[in-house]
């Protein structure tokens, strides 16, 4: 059982805490329970929230000593450093091998503790300049939804906290387990693109030219040869207009989105079937086992065989 502990403080954002609780703290019918979720604070007792009510938190900082993953669901005001006791607890957890995860402004707590020095990190786009100015040793990326270094991970604004938590579940338990959670939450298991698509003013194409019908058409035909031109023809626009709509609505290119869908489909087949790699490659439109291996390694940093060994043998 992987223990996830959220560190909260007054006044706590309820939504950012709920991002972690919804992913790691809910038992779902038909899905093995692989996470234990709890909440702690520096001074146990009533903790004020930004929603106008107090919540009772009974665990103190010693709970971090038992955590496999520590989540910091926001840190406001961001310029206020954690107390020495909190910073020591965070550094102690990191030193013994716990994974530290921040949601939105929670990156500031990790930054104050020196845990992001020399690393790439992100936070809410509206706070990115402040994070970079206060902590010049951090490489702040204001575009991405999250950054994961394995031992430390940061996410953009509150909604991106769900993206990061789902990414961590995929890394821990495999794509099929994560997809089950995503279905119960009525959300995609993985969002494409970065946060600039949300910080920028909406373009007319985002309102008048939804890509949803085209994306559904593509996902039903992953085994077939699909080109940018055939996508554009199906959408009834030029290739240039299609690329612009993908950038506006998804923050990525048509080709990158298509490859991500094919990799995700390959992950599911590796977990749920004993099909040989050539057969999987053909089913997801990657033509050959060699191409599948190359794309898989470039995208996920592992091989299809290693991925199957890690997740195929786990009980469903």
N, C-alpha and C positions, 0 to 999 in steps of 0.2 A: 504494500500500500504506500503510495507516494503522498506525503503530507505537504499540503499547501497552506501557508499561514499568511494572512493579510495583516499588515501593520497599519493601523488607523490612528488619526489624531483629530482633535477638534480644530476647526469645524470640518467634518468629513463630508466629502462628496458621496452621496448615496449611490449614484449611478456608476461611478468608477469602481466602487466596492462591489456593486451588483454584477459588473462585467465578469470579475473573477469568480464570484459566488455562483453565478449561473452556469459557468463552464465547469468548474471544479467541485462545486458543492451540492449538486443535485443528483439524486439517484434516479435512473431512468429504466423503465421496464425493458427487459430483453438485453440490457447492456451490463457487462460485469463492472462492479464498482472498483475502480483502481486509484481513486483519489480520496483523501480525507482532508476536509477543509475546516479551518478555524480562523478566528480573528483575535488579534491581541492589540494592546496599546501600552504606552509607557506607564500610565497611571490607571489601573483597572477601576472600573466604575462607570458612571454615565458619561458618554461621549457625545457632545453636541454634533449635529449634522447640519449641512447647508440647506436641508429641506425643512428645517424648523422644528425638528423633534430630536430627542436624545435617544441613543441606543445604549444598552447595557453590555459592556465588554468585561468579562471576568478574568481573562488571561493577560498576564504582563509580558515583559520582554523576554522572560525565560522561555516562552513558547518558541521563540526564534531558534533556540538551541536544538530543537527537535525537528525543525522544518527541513524538507528537501527542496522546497521552493518558497521563497519569500516574495510576496507581492506588495508593492507600495502603490495603493490606488489613489494617486494624487497627493500633492504636497503644497498647501496654500497657507499663508502667502509664500511664494517661491523663494523670496529673498531671505526668509527666516531659516537659519540652519537648524538641523536636528540638535537635540541636546547631546552632550558628550556620551550619556548612557545609551542613547539610540544609535549614535554613530559607532560606538564600540560594539553594540549588539549586531549591527549590520556587517561590520568588518569581520567580526568573529564568525558569523554565519558563512560569509563568503570564504573565509580562510579554511573552514572545515569542509568546503565543497558544496554548500547549498547554492542553488540557482537564485539570483536576485533579479526581480522583474519590476519595472515601473510602468504605470499607466499615466499618460498625459503629463501633468506637472510633477508626478512622482520622480521623474528624472532628476529634479533638483535635489532631492534627498540623497540620491546616489552620488550626484556631483559634489555636494557638500562633504560627503564622506570620502571623496577622492577615488571612488570606485569606477569612475568613467574617464579618468585621466589617460590621455594617449589613445583613446578609443573613439570610434564613430558612434553617435547616439542621435536620438530624435526626441521630440516632444511636440506638443500642440504647436501648429504653425504660428499662432499669435505670440507664443513664448520663445520661439526658436532664437530670435535675435538677442533676447535677454540672457538665455542660457549661454550662447556663444560669447557674449560680452563679459559675463560674470566668470566664466570658466574657459579661458582661452586655450587650455590644454586639451579641450574636448573638440572633436571634429563633428560639428552639429550638422545633420542632414535634415533640412526642413521639408523635404518632399516625401520621403518614404512613410509608410504606415507603421513600420516597426523595424528595429535592428536587433538581431540576435547573435551574440558572441558565444553562446553556449552556457557560459557561467553568469553572464549579465545580459539582460535584454531590456530594451526601452521601446515604448510605443508612442504614437502621436496622440491626437485628441481622444476624448473618452471612448468614442465608438471604435477607434483603432485598438483599444484595449482588448476588445473581443477578438479582433483579428489576431493579435499577438497570442492571446490565450489559446485560440484554436490552433495556431501554428505550433505552440508548445505541445498540445495534445497530439497533433499529427507526428511530431518528432518523438514523443514518448510512446505512443500506442499505435501509430499507423493511420493511414488515410481513412480506412473503413470505419474505425472507431470514431474518429473525428467527424466523419460525414454523418454518422448516426446522431451525434450530439447536435450538429448543425441542423439536421432535419427537425429535431424536437424544438429547436429555437426558431424555426422557420426563417433561416438565413442561409446564404451561401457558405460552404465550408472554407472558401478562400476568395477574398476580394482582390481584383487586379488593380495595379497602378499605385499611385501615391496620393498624399493628402492635398497636393496643390490643386487637384481637380475639385476639391471642396472649398479651398480658400479663395480661389479665383471667382470673379463674377460669372454667373451662368451665361452661356452663349445660346442663341436661339436653337442650335442643333440639339442641345441637351433637352429642350422642351418639345420641339417639334419633330425630331427625328430619332425617336427611341430605337435602340439597337436590339431590344428584347426579341422581336420575331426572328431577326437574323441569327442571333446567338442560339436560339432554339433550333433553327434549321441546321446550323453547323453541328451542334452536339448530337443530332440524330444521324450525322453522316461522317463521323470521325474516321471510319475505315476507308472512306473514299478520298481520292485526290482532291484537295481543296486549295485554290489559289486566291490571292488577293483579288484578281480579276473576277473570279467566279463569285466571291463574296459580294463585290461591288455590283455585279450584275443582278444577283438575287435581291440586293437592297434597292436596286434601281438608281444607283448614284455612280459617280466616277470613283476611281481608286483613290484619288486625292481627297475627295469629300469623305469617303469611307474612313481614311486614315485620320482625318480631322475629327470625325465623330467618335472614333475609338479613343483618341487622345482626350477629347472633351469629357466623354462619359465614363471611360474606364481608366484613363491615365496611362494607357499602354498602346502598343501598335496591334493591328490585326494579326500579324504573324506571331507576335509574342503571346497574345491571348490564345491563339489556336494551339501553339505548342504547350502552353500550360494545361489546356484541357486534355490534350493527348497524354501528357505525363500523368495527370490525375487519374485518367482512365486506366493507364498501365499500372499505377499503384494499386488500384482496386482489384484488377485481375491478378496481380502478383499475390495479393493477400487472400483472395477468395477462390482461386483455381490453381490447378497443377499444370496449366497449359505451358508448353515450351515457349521460350522467349521469341522465337520466330513467329509463332501463332499470335502471341500478344502484340508484337510489333505490327503485324498486318491488321489486327482488329482495331488498333488505335491510330492507324494511318502513318506509322513510322517506318514502314516498308521492310525492315530487316532487323535481326537481333543486334547486328553491329551498330546500326543507327540508333536503336533503342538504348544500347549501353552508353553510347557517346552522349546522347541527349540527357539521359538519366543522370550520368555523372556530372555533366556541366550544370544541370539544374539543381540537383539535390545533394551533390557531393558524395554520392555512394553509388554502388552498382546495383542493377536489378536483382542479382543473386543475393547480395548481402541484405538488400531490403526484404526480399522474400524470407530469408532465414530469420530475420529479426521479427517479422510480423505474421508470417503464415502459420507458424507453430503455436501462436498464442490462442487460447480458447476463445471462441466467439460467444 
